[in-house]
């Protein structure tokens, strides 16, 4: 009997069966990532001083922190799907959520910096295009895919989410 992915509650028995205590394993994955959650929840709950209101809108920062938590939970669920040997489709879906959330976080902050409503719509265009392109990973391998062994393979547009984030950083 050997441990799988260092999770003390998942053991491989023989060639086929898994003994799984998924709640304890999920708790272990959350505990391994607790510093992120402490910071993200702290940012969400921290009141923003009024003097900073003209720089970044506090509500935008709180939305960005909430989206970062969703991103991190999707990463943990993807890792849990791999540990529990679920279908590769779950890993693809959680990866899509991550690739969509990161530019959305940057768009939220960029919109907070912008005070022009017309410009606000234009700021969201790269994030929307990124979401549409990245979501094609469900049925094609143009952006990325995972094989049956859960090995990541980048497609022709594999760096598209990264270029979208770079565009927001340049903004």
N, C-alpha and C positions, 0 to 999 in steps of 0.2 A: 504494500500500500504506500503511495507517495502523495505528497501534497500537490495540489493544482494551483498555480499562480500565487502561491504563498498564502492562500486562504485556508485557515485552519479547519474550516467546516466543510470543505469539499475535498473528497478523497476519491481517487480512481481505484476501483476494485476490479481486478481482472482486466478483461478487454472491453467490457461494455458498460457496466453500471456505474452511476454516480450517486453518491450519498450526499445530498445537498441540504443545507440549512440556509436558505437564501436570505432570510431576514438578518441573521448574524453576519453573513458575508457582505450584504449591502451596508450594514452598520460599520463593518470594518473598512469598506471603501470610503464611506463618508468620513470616518475618523482619520483616515490617511490624508484626506483633503480638507481637514477642519480649518487650517489657517486661511484658506481662500474664503470659506463660508463666513468666518468671523469678520474678515475685512469687508466682504460684500454686504453682509447684513448690517455691519456698523455704518457703512456709507449710506445704506438705505434709511437707517433710523436716525442718523446724525442730522440735527437741524442745521441748515446752511445759514450763516450770518447774512443779514440783510445787505451789508456792504458788498458782498460778492454776487448779488442778484444781477447786476448789469454784466458780469463776465459770463457766467454760466447759470442757466436757470436751474434751481434746485430740483425741480420735478424731472428734468431731463437726466440729471445725474442719478436720481433714484430709479428712473426707468432703465437706465443703462446698467445699474447694479443688479436690478431684478433680471434683466436679460442675461447678464453674466452668470447669475445663479442657474438659470435655465440651461445655459450652455454647459456649465460644469456638471449639472445633474445628467444631461444627455451623454456626456463623456463617461460618467460613472455607470449609467445604464448600458452603454455600449460595451464597457469592460465587463459588466455583469453578464451581458448576453454572451460574450465570448467564454467566460468562465463556466456558465451553465450550458454551453454548447447549443445555444439556440440557433435558429436559421441565420445565415449571413445577411439576410435582408434587414434584420434588426440593427446590425452593425452599420449597414449602409444608411439607414434612416437616422440613426443617432449621429453619424458623421455629417449628414446633410444639415441636421439641426445646428451642429457646431459651425459649419461653414456659412450658414445663413446668419446666425446670431452675432458673430464677430463684426461683420461690416455694419449690422444694425446698431450695435453699441456705438460704433464710431459715428454713424449718421446721427444718432440721438445727441451726442456731444456736439457735433458740427451744427445741428439745428439750434442747440442751446446757445451757440456762439453767434448765430445769425439773427438779425432782427428784422429781416425782410421776408414777408410772407411768400412772395413770388420765388425768391431764392430758396426758401425752405422746401418747396416742391422739387426744385432741381437737385437739391442735396440728396433727396431720397431715391433718385433715378438709379444710381449705381447699385444701391442695396437691393432694389427691386429686380433689376436685371440679374444681379448675382443670385438672388433667390430662385429666379426662373431657370437660369442656366444650371445651377447646382442641383436643383430638384430633378434634373434629367438623369441623375445617377441611379434612380430607381429602376429605369428601364433601358438605359444605355451606359456605355463606358466612355463617353466623350469627356467627362470631367474626371471621374475616378470609379474604381470598382474594387471589390475584394474577391479573391478566389475562394475555393472551398476550404482552404487552409487558413483563411482570414489574413492573407497577405495583401497589403494595399498595393494597387497599381494605378498610377496617375495616367489620365487620358490626355488627349490633345489640348483640351482647355483646363488641364489640371492645376495650373497656377492662376486661373481666373480669380478665385476668392482672395488670393494673396495680392494680386494687382489691384483689386477693389479696395483692399485695406490700405495699400500704398497710396492710392488716389485720395483717400480720406486723410491720410497723414500729410500729403502734400497740400491739402486744403488748409 
